[in-house]
Amino acid sequence: MIHNPNNFLTAGKPLTEATRVMVMVHGRGGSAADILSLSKYIEGDNFAFVAPEAAGNSWYPYSFLKPMEDNEPHLSSALNVLASLRGRLQADYNFKPTQIYWFGFSQGACLALEFVARNALEYGGVFGLSGGLIGPPETDRNYDGSFSSTPIFLGCSDRDSHVPKERVLESEQVFNRMGASVMAKLYPNFPHSINEDELKIVNLLIADERLS
């Protein structure tokens, strides 16, 4: 086991009191504390936030565009962390999938998007910023399951140094095919970072799903 599924931080409402939970996945070189600091920009006082931390602050060693076997066994261990967290949220805290949201940046966005694609359900929402589905070009995307209109937002620069815009658009097509309600937005000449507009869109999508 490379990544420890018990190594995570929380913020917001206690898990025992929250009615929704957002799993926040950090990028390469980042940390759980880094990504969790963005929770203060997420609107909704009924949220708990959970952020797992990668061993060595990296979920897998090479680019997400490399053959998947090049990033093993780290990639499988990282996906297992998200599976373990989702299982714990459902079993221990009684969150339904529709109450679980996924938020990732960069390498964390790639990991979160690949996880939900492999584990398609009707989630509360999925937000992948500066990321895309994992694997080299021409990877088969024969994922099972349906998102049942889950809102998915993909935000990225149109000339990101790590994430080709073609992969963002391919990911959009895959998620649309799997029944998600997808919004992809490419930002002209924007650096590899998160911008205010992306957080605004995340909050708009959360508001649409807000529990009455």
Accessible surface in RSA format (square Angstrom, percent):
REM  Atomic radii and reference values for relative SASA: ProtOr
REM  Chains: A
REM  Algorithm: Lee & Richards
REM  Probe-radius: 1.40
REM  Slices: 20
REM RES _ NUM      All-atoms   Total-Side   Main-Chain    Non-polar    All polar
REM                ABS   REL    ABS   REL    ABS   REL    ABS   REL    ABS   REL
RES MET A   1   175.05  90.7  90.13  59.6  84.92 202.2  85.03  72.3  90.02 119.3
RES ILE A   2    60.49  34.4  41.42  30.9  19.07  46.0  46.82  33.7  13.66  37.1
RES HIS A   3     1.46   0.8   0.48   0.3   0.98   2.5   0.65   0.7   0.81   0.9
RES ASN A   4    66.19  45.6  62.28  60.2   3.90   9.4  19.39  46.7  46.79  45.2
RES PRO A   5    16.74  12.2  15.88  14.5   0.86   3.1  16.04  13.2   0.70   4.3
RES ASN A   6    91.77  63.3  72.10  69.7  19.67  47.4  21.68  52.2  70.09  67.7
RES ASN A   7    64.80  44.7  59.97  57.9   4.83  11.6  10.36  24.9  54.44  52.6
RES PHE A   8    48.00  24.0  29.12  18.0  18.88  49.1  29.46  17.9  18.54  53.1
RES LEU A   9    83.77  46.7  81.46  58.3   2.31   5.8  83.77  58.8   0.00   0.0
RES THR A  10    73.59  52.3  49.15  49.8  24.45  58.3  16.02  21.5  57.58  87.0
RES ALA A  11    32.82  30.2  20.62  31.8  12.20  27.8  32.23  45.4   0.60   1.6
RES GLY A  12    57.75  71.2   0.00   N/A  57.75  71.2  24.58  67.4  33.17  74.3
RES LYS A  13    84.00  41.0  76.65  47.0   7.34  17.5  32.06  28.9  51.94  55.3
RES PRO A  14    71.08  51.8  59.42  54.2  11.66  42.4  71.08  58.7   0.00   0.0
RES LEU A  15    26.20  14.6  17.90  12.8   8.31  20.9  17.90  12.6   8.31  22.4
RES THR A  16   114.75  81.6  77.55  78.6  37.20  88.7  69.14  92.9  45.61  69.0
RES GLU A  17   108.33  62.2  83.95  63.5  24.38  58.1  34.43  66.6  73.90  60.3
RES ALA A  18    13.30  12.2   0.00   0.0  13.30  30.3   0.27   0.4  13.04  34.5
RES THR A  19    58.02  41.3  55.89  56.7   2.13   5.1  57.25  76.9   0.77   1.2
RES ARG A  20     0.87   0.4   0.87   0.4   0.00   0.0   0.87   1.2   0.00   0.0
RES VAL A  21     0.00   0.0   0.00   0.0   0.00   0.0   0.00   0.0   0.00   0.0
RES MET A  22     0.00   0.0   0.00   0.0   0.00   0.0   0.00   0.0   0.00   0.0
RES VAL A  23     0.00   0.0   0.00   0.0   0.00   0.0   0.00   0.0   0.00   0.0
RES MET A  24     0.00   0.0   0.00   0.0   0.00   0.0   0.00   0.0   0.00   0.0
RES VAL A  25     0.00   0.0   0.00   0.0   0.00   0.0   0.00   0.0   0.00   0.0
RES HIS A  26     1.98   1.1   1.79   1.2   0.19   0.5   1.98   2.0   0.00   0.0
RES GLY A  27     7.61   9.4   0.00   N/A   7.61   9.4   4.08  11.2   3.52   7.9
RES ARG A  28   112.69  47.3  86.12  43.9  26.56  63.2  54.74  74.8  57.95  35.1
RES GLY A  29    62.95  77.6   0.00   N/A  62.95  77.6  32.38  88.9  30.57  68.5
RES GLY A  30    13.68  16.9   0.00   N/A  13.68  16.9  13.24  36.3   0.44   1.0
RES SER A  31    22.66  19.1  22.66  30.2   0.00   0.0  17.55  37.4   5.11   7.2
RES ALA A  32     0.44   0.4   0.44   0.7   0.00   0.0   0.44   0.6   0.00   0.0
RES ALA A  33    57.66  53.0  48.98  75.6   8.69  19.8  51.22  72.1   6.44  17.1
RES ASP A  34    83.19  58.3  73.20  72.9   9.99  23.6  26.81  63.1  56.38  56.2
RES ILE A  35     8.16   4.6   5.69   4.2   2.47   5.9   8.16   5.9   0.00   0.0
RES LEU A  36    17.49   9.7  15.12  10.8   2.37   6.0  15.43  10.8   2.06   5.5
RES SER A  37    55.19  46.6  42.04  56.1  13.15  30.3  38.69  82.4  16.51  23.1
RES LEU A  38    31.65  17.6  31.65  22.6   0.00   0.0  31.65  22.2   0.00   0.0
RES SER A  39    16.07  13.6  12.14  16.2   3.93   9.0   0.60   1.3  15.48  21.7
RES LYS A  40   148.52  72.5 108.58  66.6  39.94  95.1  95.83  86.3  52.69  56.1
RES TYR A  41   110.54  51.6 101.11  57.5   9.42  24.5  70.15  52.7  40.39  49.8
RES ILE A  42    12.99   7.4   0.00   0.0  12.99  31.3   0.05   0.0  12.94  35.1
RES GLU A  43   105.47  60.6  99.84  75.5   5.63  13.4  38.40  74.3  67.07  54.8
RES GLY A  44    25.34  31.2   0.00   N/A  25.34  31.2   8.15  22.4  17.19  38.5
RES ASP A  45   128.61  90.1 110.78 110.3  17.84  42.2  50.59 119.1  78.02  77.8
RES ASN A  46    30.75  21.2  30.46  29.4   0.29   0.7  17.14  41.2  13.62  13.2
RES PHE A  47     2.47   1.2   0.11   0.1   2.37   6.2   0.11   0.1   2.37   6.8
RES ALA A  48     0.47   0.4   0.47   0.7   0.00   0.0   0.47   0.7   0.00   0.0
RES PHE A  49     9.96   5.0   9.96   6.2   0.00   0.0   9.96   6.0   0.00   0.0
RES VAL A  50     0.77   0.5   0.77   0.7   0.00   0.0   0.77   0.7   0.00   0.0
RES ALA A  51     0.00   0.0   0.00   0.0   0.00   0.0   0.00   0.0   0.00   0.0
RES PRO A  52     0.47   0.3   0.47   0.4   0.00   0.0   0.47   0.4   0.00   0.0
RES GLU A  53    47.41  27.2  45.48  34.4   1.93   4.6   2.53   4.9  44.88  36.6
RES ALA A  54     3.96   3.6   0.00   0.0   3.96   9.0   0.00   0.0   3.96  10.5
RES ALA A  55    48.11  44.2  28.80  44.4  19.31  43.9  39.95  56.3   8.16  21.6
RES GLY A  56    75.57  93.2   0.00   N/A  75.57  93.2  41.28 113.3  34.29  76.8
RES ASN A  57    53.43  36.8  53.25  51.5   0.19   0.5   7.40  17.8  46.03  44.5
RES SER A  58    26.42  22.3  23.07  30.8   3.36   7.7  22.85  48.7   3.57   5.0
RES TRP A  59     0.09   0.0   0.09   0.0   0.00   0.0   0.09   0.0   0.00   0.0
RES TYR A  60     2.88   1.3   1.77   1.0   1.11   2.9   2.14   1.6   0.74   0.9
RES PRO A  61    52.46  38.2  30.24  27.6  22.22  80.8  36.31  30.0  16.15 100.3
RES TYR A  62   116.48  54.4 112.65  64.1   3.83  10.0  68.83  51.7  47.65  58.7
RES SER A  63    49.32  41.7  36.24  48.4  13.08  30.1  38.38  81.7  10.94  15.3
RES PHE A  64    12.22   6.1  10.44   6.5   1.78   4.6  10.44   6.3   1.78   5.1
RES LEU A  65    47.49  26.4  41.64  29.8   5.84  14.7  42.02  29.5   5.46  14.7
RES LYS A  66    97.09  47.4  95.07  58.3   2.02   4.8  40.59  36.5  56.50  60.2
RES PRO A  67    52.54  38.3  51.66  47.1   0.88   3.2  52.54  43.4   0.00   0.0
RES MET A  68    43.36  22.5  41.50  27.5   1.86   4.4  28.81  24.5  14.55  19.3
RES GLU A  69   127.16  73.0 112.17  84.9  14.99  35.7  56.42 109.1  70.74  57.8
RES ASP A  70    61.96  43.4  46.75  46.5  15.21  36.0  13.03  30.7  48.93  48.8
RES ASN A  71     0.49   0.3   0.49   0.5   0.00   0.0   0.12   0.3   0.37   0.4
RES GLU A  72    67.03  38.5  49.71  37.6  17.32  41.2  33.65  65.1  33.37  27.2
RES PRO A  73    85.91  62.6  84.21  76.8   1.70   6.2  84.98  70.2   0.93   5.8
RES HIS A  74    58.58  32.0  58.58  40.7   0.00   0.0  34.28  35.3  24.30  28.3
RES LEU A  75     0.97   0.5   0.97   0.7   0.00   0.0   0.97   0.7   0.00   0.0
RES SER A  76    59.30  50.1  52.92  70.6   6.38  14.7  33.14  70.6  26.16  36.7
RES SER A  77    16.23  13.7   8.18  10.9   8.05  18.5  14.19  30.2   2.04   2.9
RES ALA A  78     0.00   0.0   0.00   0.0   0.00   0.0   0.00   0.0   0.00   0.0
RES LEU A  79    17.87  10.0  16.83  12.0   1.04   2.6  17.22  12.1   0.65   1.8
RES ASN A  80    78.96  54.5  74.19  71.7   4.77  11.5  18.41  44.3  60.55  58.5
RES VAL A  81     1.26   0.8   1.26   1.1   0.00   0.0   1.26   1.1   0.00   0.0
RES LEU A  82     0.00   0.0   0.00   0.0   0.00   0.0   0.00   0.0   0.00   0.0
RES ALA A  83    43.80  40.3  35.90  55.4   7.90  18.0  36.48  51.4   7.32  19.4
RES SER A  84    38.60  32.6  24.08  32.1  14.52  33.5  20.81  44.3  17.78  24.9
RES LEU A  85     2.88   1.6   2.61   1.9   0.27   0.7   2.87   2.0   0.01   0.0
RES ARG A  86    47.55  20.0  47.55  24.2   0.00   0.0   0.00   0.0  47.55  28.8
RES GLY A  87    33.78  41.7   0.00   N/A  33.78  41.7  32.37  88.8   1.42   3.2
RES ARG A  88    73.28  30.8  66.42  33.9   6.86  16.3  21.81  29.8  51.46  31.2
RES LEU A  89     2.96   1.6   2.96   2.1   0.00   0.0   2.96   2.1   0.00   0.0
RES GLN A  90    60.13  33.6  50.32  36.8   9.81  23.4  15.29  32.5  44.84  34.0
RES ALA A  91    80.61  74.1  47.58  73.4  33.03  75.1  58.14  81.9  22.47  59.5
RES ASP A  92    93.43  65.4  64.05  63.8  29.38  69.5  17.94  42.2  75.49  75.3
RES TYR A  93    74.09  34.6  54.07  30.8  20.03  52.1  18.10  13.6  56.00  69.0
RES ASN A  94   121.72  83.9 102.55  99.1  19.16  46.1  30.15  72.6  91.56  88.5
RES PHE A  95     7.90   4.0   4.00   2.5   3.90  10.1   4.51   2.7   3.39   9.7
RES LYS A  96   137.76  67.2 135.49  83.1   2.27   5.4  80.15  72.1  57.61  61.4
RES PRO A  97    33.54  24.4  33.54  30.6   0.00   0.0  33.54  27.7   0.00   0.0
RES THR A  98    61.45  43.7  52.33  53.1   9.12  21.7  39.69  53.3  21.76  32.9
RES GLN A  99    36.47  20.4  36.24  26.5   0.24   0.6   6.46  13.7  30.01  22.8
RES ILE A 100     0.00   0.0   0.00   0.0   0.00   0.0   0.00   0.0   0.00   0.0
RES TYR A 101     2.28   1.1   2.28   1.3   0.00   0.0   0.48   0.4   1.80   2.2
RES TRP A 102     0.06   0.0   0.01   0.0   0.04   0.1   0.05   0.0   0.00   0.0
RES PHE A 103     0.01   0.0   0.00   0.0   0.01   0.0   0.01   0.0   0.00   0.0
RES GLY A 104     0.00   0.0   0.00   N/A   0.00   0.0   0.00   0.0   0.00   0.0
RES PHE A 105    40.07  20.0  40.07  24.8   0.00   0.0  40.07  24.3   0.00   0.0
RES SER A 106    17.36  14.7  16.45  21.9   0.91   2.1   2.92   6.2  14.43  20.2
RES GLN A 107    10.88   6.1   5.85   4.3   5.03  12.0   9.20  19.6   1.68   1.3
RES GLY A 108     0.00   0.0   0.00   N/A   0.00   0.0   0.00   0.0   0.00   0.0
RES ALA A 109     0.00   0.0   0.00   0.0   0.00   0.0   0.00   0.0   0.00   0.0
RES CYS A 110     2.61   2.0   2.61   2.9   0.00   0.0   0.00   0.0   2.61   2.8
RES LEU A 111     0.00   0.0   0.00   0.0   0.00   0.0   0.00   0.0   0.00   0.0
RES ALA A 112     1.01   0.9   1.01   1.6   0.00   0.0   1.01   1.4   0.00   0.0
RES LEU A 113     0.26   0.1   0.26   0.2   0.00   0.0   0.26   0.2   0.00   0.0
RES GLU A 114     1.07   0.6   1.07   0.8   0.00   0.0   0.00   0.0   1.07   0.9
RES PHE A 115     2.85   1.4   2.85   1.8   0.00   0.0   2.85   1.7   0.00   0.0
RES VAL A 116     0.00   0.0   0.00   0.0   0.00   0.0   0.00   0.0   0.00   0.0
RES ALA A 117     0.00   0.0   0.00   0.0   0.00   0.0   0.00   0.0   0.00   0.0
RES ARG A 118   106.63  44.8  77.21  39.4  29.41  70.0  33.29  45.5  73.33  44.4
RES ASN A 119    45.80  31.6  37.24  36.0   8.56  20.6   9.39  22.6  36.42  35.2
RES ALA A 120    11.50  10.6   0.00   0.0  11.50  26.2   0.00   0.0  11.50  30.5
RES LEU A 121    66.29  36.9  64.41  46.1   1.88   4.7  66.29  46.6   0.00   0.0
RES GLU A 122    84.30  48.4  78.55  59.4   5.75  13.7  12.28  23.8  72.02  58.8
RES TYR A 123     2.92   1.4   0.00   0.0   2.92   7.6   0.00   0.0   2.92   3.6
RES GLY A 124     1.15   1.4   0.00   N/A   1.15   1.4   1.02   2.8   0.13   0.3
RES GLY A 125     0.03   0.0   0.00   N/A   0.03   0.0   0.03   0.1   0.00   0.0
RES VAL A 126     0.59   0.4   0.59   0.5   0.00   0.0   0.59   0.5   0.00   0.0
RES PHE A 127     1.32   0.7   0.63   0.4   0.70   1.8   0.63   0.4   0.70   2.0
RES GLY A 128     0.45   0.6   0.00   N/A   0.45   0.6   0.28   0.8   0.17   0.4
RES LEU A 129     0.00   0.0   0.00   0.0   0.00   0.0   0.00   0.0   0.00   0.0
RES SER A 130     1.20   1.0   1.20   1.6   0.00   0.0   0.00   0.0   1.20   1.7
RES GLY A 131     1.12   1.4   0.00   N/A   1.12   1.4   0.00   0.0   1.12   2.5
RES GLY A 132     0.00   0.0   0.00   N/A   0.00   0.0   0.00   0.0   0.00   0.0
RES LEU A 133     0.20   0.1   0.20   0.1   0.00   0.0   0.20   0.1   0.00   0.0
RES ILE A 134     0.64   0.4   0.64   0.5   0.00   0.0   0.64   0.5   0.00   0.0
RES GLY A 135     0.00   0.0   0.00   N/A   0.00   0.0   0.00   0.0   0.00   0.0
RES PRO A 136    40.87  29.8  40.60  37.0   0.27   1.0  40.60  33.5   0.27   1.7
RES PRO A 137    94.14  68.6  81.63  74.4  12.51  45.5  84.14  69.5  10.00  62.2
RES GLU A 138   163.68  94.0 130.11  98.4  33.56  79.9  64.31 124.4  99.36  81.1
RES THR A 139    32.73  23.3  16.74  17.0  15.99  38.1  23.75  31.9   8.98  13.6
RES ASP A 140   114.52  80.2  94.47  94.0  20.04  47.4  21.27  50.1  93.24  93.0
RES ARG A 141    18.11   7.6   8.28   4.2   9.84  23.4   8.58  11.7   9.53   5.8
RES ASN A 142   131.10  90.4  99.07  95.7  32.03  77.1  38.77  93.3  92.33  89.2
RES TYR A 143    41.80  19.5  17.79  10.1  24.01  62.5  20.38  15.3  21.43  26.4
RES ASP A 144   125.33  87.8 113.12 112.6  12.21  28.9  38.30  90.1  87.03  86.8
RES GLY A 145    52.76  65.1   0.00   N/A  52.76  65.1  30.35  83.3  22.41  50.2
RES SER A 146    58.22  49.2  49.30  65.8   8.92  20.6  38.01  80.9  20.21  28.3
RES PHE A 147     0.00   0.0   0.00   0.0   0.00   0.0   0.00   0.0   0.00   0.0
RES SER A 148    59.06  49.9  41.06  54.8  17.99  41.4  27.41  58.4  31.64  44.3
RES SER A 149    79.22  66.9  68.13  90.9  11.09  25.6  29.91  63.7  49.32  69.1
RES THR A 150     1.22   0.9   0.00   0.0   1.22   2.9   1.22   1.6   0.00   0.0
RES PRO A 151    13.53   9.9  13.53  12.3   0.00   0.0  13.53  11.2   0.00   0.0
RES ILE A 152     0.47   0.3   0.00   0.0   0.47   1.1   0.00   0.0   0.47   1.3
RES PHE A 153     0.00   0.0   0.00   0.0   0.00   0.0   0.00   0.0   0.00   0.0
RES LEU A 154     0.48   0.3   0.48   0.3   0.00   0.0   0.48   0.3   0.00   0.0
RES GLY A 155     0.84   1.0   0.00   N/A   0.84   1.0   0.00   0.0   0.84   1.9
RES CYS A 156     1.46   1.1   0.37   0.4   1.09   2.6   1.46   3.7   0.00   0.0
RES SER A 157     2.53   2.1   0.00   0.0   2.53   5.8   0.00   0.0   2.53   3.5
RES ASP A 158    40.22  28.2  30.57  30.4   9.65  22.8   7.10  16.7  33.11  33.0
RES ARG A 159   172.31  72.3 145.69  74.3  26.62  63.4  53.59  73.2 118.72  72.0
RES ASP A 160    15.55  10.9   0.08   0.1  15.47  36.6   1.38   3.2  14.17  14.1
RES SER A 161    95.88  81.0  53.57  71.5  42.32  97.5  53.88 114.7  42.00  58.8
RES HIS A 162   113.02  61.8 100.38  69.8  12.63  32.3  64.82  66.8  48.20  56.1
RES VAL A 163     3.59   2.4   3.18   2.9   0.41   1.0   3.18   2.8   0.41   1.1
RES PRO A 164    48.24  35.2  38.67  35.3   9.57  34.8  47.80  39.5   0.44   2.7
RES LYS A 165    86.77  42.3  84.05  51.6   2.72   6.5  31.38  28.2  55.39  59.0
RES GLU A 166   112.22  64.4 105.64  79.9   6.58  15.7  67.10 129.8  45.13  36.8
RES ARG A 167    10.36   4.4   8.23   4.2   2.13   5.1   3.67   5.0   6.69   4.1
RES VAL A 168     0.67   0.4   0.67   0.6   0.00   0.0   0.67   0.6   0.00   0.0
RES LEU A 169    71.76  40.0  71.69  51.3   0.07   0.2  71.69  50.4   0.07   0.2
RES GLU A 170    48.80  28.0  46.89  35.5   1.91   4.6  27.45  53.1  21.35  17.4
RES SER A 171     0.01   0.0   0.01   0.0   0.00   0.0   0.01   0.0   0.00   0.0
RES GLU A 172    42.82  24.6  42.82  32.4   0.00   0.0   3.60   7.0  39.22  32.0
RES GLN A 173   120.87  67.6 114.86  83.9   6.01  14.3  33.43  71.1  87.44  66.3
RES VAL A 174     3.04   2.0   3.04   2.8   0.00   0.0   3.04   2.6   0.00   0.0
RES PHE A 175     0.00   0.0   0.00   0.0   0.00   0.0   0.00   0.0   0.00   0.0
RES ASN A 176    74.43  51.3  59.02  57.0  15.41  37.1  20.57  49.5  53.85  52.1
RES ARG A 177   158.76  66.7 121.37  61.9  37.39  89.0  77.49 105.9  81.28  49.3
RES MET A 178    15.66   8.1   9.16   6.1   6.50  15.5  15.57  13.2   0.09   0.1
RES GLY A 179    33.29  41.0   0.00   N/A  33.29  41.0  28.26  77.6   5.03  11.3
RES ALA A 180    10.33   9.5   0.00   0.0  10.33  23.5   0.05   0.1  10.28  27.2
RES SER A 181    66.34  56.1  54.26  72.4  12.08  27.8  22.97  48.9  43.37  60.8
RES VAL A 182    25.93  17.1   0.00   0.0  25.93  62.5   0.65   0.6  25.28  68.6
RES MET A 183    78.97  40.9  75.05  49.7   3.92   9.3  63.75  54.2  15.22  20.2
RES ALA A 184    29.01  26.7   2.03   3.1  26.98  61.4   2.29   3.2  26.72  70.8
RES LYS A 185    75.14  36.7  71.98  44.2   3.17   7.5  43.28  39.0  31.87  33.9
RES LEU A 186    48.44  27.0  27.81  19.9  20.63  51.9  27.81  19.5  20.63  55.5
RES TYR A 187    22.12  10.3  22.12  12.6   0.00   0.0  22.12  16.6   0.00   0.0
RES PRO A 188   102.10  74.4  86.77  79.1  15.32  55.7  86.77  71.6  15.32  95.2
RES ASN A 189   103.98  71.7  79.15  76.5  24.84  59.8  28.61  68.9  75.37  72.9
RES PHE A 190    60.18  30.1  54.67  33.9   5.51  14.3  55.99  33.9   4.19  12.0
RES PRO A 191    87.69  63.9  74.51  67.9  13.18  47.9  86.58  71.5   1.11   6.9
RES HIS A 192    50.38  27.5  29.04  20.2  21.34  54.6  27.07  27.9  23.31  27.1
RES SER A 193    41.15  34.8  38.16  50.9   2.99   6.9  33.94  72.3   7.20  10.1
RES ILE A 194    40.37  23.0  15.79  11.8  24.58  59.3  15.79  11.4  24.58  66.7
RES ASN A 195    18.36  12.7  12.96  12.5   5.40  13.0  17.05  41.0   1.31   1.3
RES GLU A 196   155.13  89.1 146.60 110.9   8.53  20.3  60.12 116.3  95.01  77.6
RES ASP A 197    46.37  32.5  40.42  40.2   5.94  14.1  23.34  54.9  23.03  23.0
RES GLU A 198     1.81   1.0   1.81   1.4   0.00   0.0   0.00   0.0   1.81   1.5
RES LEU A 199    20.96  11.7  20.96  15.0   0.00   0.0  20.96  14.7   0.00   0.0
RES LYS A 200   128.51  62.7 122.39  75.1   6.12  14.6  71.51  64.4  57.00  60.7
RES ILE A 201    11.89   6.8  11.89   8.9   0.00   0.0  11.89   8.6   0.00   0.0
RES VAL A 202     0.00   0.0   0.00   0.0   0.00   0.0   0.00   0.0   0.00   0.0
RES ASN A 203    14.31   9.9  12.97  12.5   1.34   3.2   6.49  15.6   7.81   7.6
RES LEU A 204   101.58  56.6 100.37  71.8   1.21   3.0 100.82  70.8   0.76   2.1
RES LEU A 205    33.72  18.8  32.93  23.6   0.79   2.0  33.19  23.3   0.53   1.4
RES ILE A 206     0.04   0.0   0.00   0.0   0.04   0.1   0.04   0.0   0.00   0.0
RES ALA A 207    45.89  42.2  31.60  48.8  14.29  32.5  31.90  44.9  13.99  37.1
RES ASP A 208   118.62  83.1  83.66  83.3  34.95  82.7  24.92  58.7  93.69  93.4
RES GLU A 209    75.90  43.6  63.52  48.1  12.38  29.5   6.10  11.8  69.80  57.0
RES ARG A 210   102.43  43.0  82.61  42.1  19.81  47.2  43.96  60.1  58.46  35.4
RES LEU A 211    88.05  49.0  68.91  49.3  19.14  48.1  71.54  50.2  16.50  44.4
RES SER A 212   161.60 136.6  85.29 113.8  76.31 175.8  86.38 184.0  75.21 105.4
END  Absolute sums over single chains surface
CHAIN  1 A     9241.6       7232.7       2008.9       4828.8       4412.8
END  Absolute sums over all chains
TOTAL          9241.6       7232.7       2008.9       4828.8       4412.8
